[in-house]
Amino acid sequence: MELFYSFISIKTKCIAFIAAILVPVILFSNPARKTFLIPSVKVVASTLDLCKGATISFTATTTNAGANPSYQWKKNGVIVPNETKDIYSTADLGTDDAIQCFLTADPTFIGLETYNAASNIVIVNVFTDAQPSVSIRATANNICPGTPVQFFSDVTNGGRSPVYVWKINDQPMGFQSDFTTSSLNNNDKVICYVTSDNPCNPFPVASNPIVINAKLLPTVLIRPKDTVVVAGTQLQINTIITADYLSFNWSPSGSLVNPQSLSPLTLPLLNATELHLLVVVNNSCTVNEDIKIKVFRRLYMPNTFSPNGDGLNDIFRIPPDVAIILQEFSVYDRSGAKLFSTNNPELGWDGSYKGAPKPSGTYVFVLRGIVENKPVELKETIYLVR
């Protein structure tokens, strides 16, 4: 009997051992076990900008939904009755209405982890046919000519990104919501045109006009306006102001014998001079006029120069303010080798050749050009001092 029970115990242990080995193999190598799919749905609108009362369509596109899925549409979270197709059309949308589709996959489609899915939420821009309007205002009017003036626009029903066109006397001048200019004259008319981005009202509307009241200024005439004088001579200036004025000022006054006069005489002029006349009129506006005087020097070439870097006479050149049409200005050494050449009267020789300084000594220069409408040709020597 004990032998029989021992045999039974050994057999039970063997069966348990074999089961412990086979069960994991069966569990982890089951060829019928699969990865389940998840259905999805995406909604696209036929347009994103819609006039109120117009028809819009929403189309649902699915994946992993089988051959015969079913649809449920919601507007603002509320089920839309009788809309069970993949396309939902409506003409009853308002601002901020939200559309979403809920999918139930085909129940005969095997292998799904779930049979339900929710789409993205679509919100379109619903526009009314409200007419846009614009009014404008200016920082100043009754101005002096040349005064900067800034204009601002106030728009209603313009949409998110209205288009602006500012016009002065019907000429486009600016394209932002505000506009600044300093080129206004008396009776100029400023208008802003605004076009809304509302597709229901795509036509521009005009603002109120602002007619500029710019103060009238006198005309200031200076004679001669721009001129050329011989170096060392004086120039008589004559000025006419066509209307009343409060005061005037010449600058630089040190260039004039009598700067308190509207017809001053200059001091002897040695260099080019520019004079400015500022006239203050009775309404506090100002008028500015200039006169430019060039000084003509006769052609006298120096006979020596010292290129030692002290800033004095370092360059051998045609003196400034000599009125010349230069054809050639060249420098040669005594053997006839050309060391320098130019046709620019503002350039000169620095006493070197190919970057190396030339020694002290005598050199020859050639100058050809036109002075006072007459041809000039010089060939003379120059002495270089080190």
PyMOL commands that set and color helices and strands:
alter all, ss='L'
color gray80, all
select helices_A, chain A and resi 2-28+253-255
alter helices_A, ss='H'
color red, helices_A
select strands_A, chain A and resi 40-45+49-51+56-63+70-75+78-79+87-90+98-104+116-118+122-123+125-127+133-138+149-156+163-168+171-174+178-181+189-195+205-206+210-211+220-223+226-230+238-241+247-251+273-280+286-296+304-305+316-317+324-332+338-342+348-349+352-353+356-357+361-371+374-384
alter strands_A, ss='S'
color yellow, strands_A
deselect
rebuild
show_as cartoon
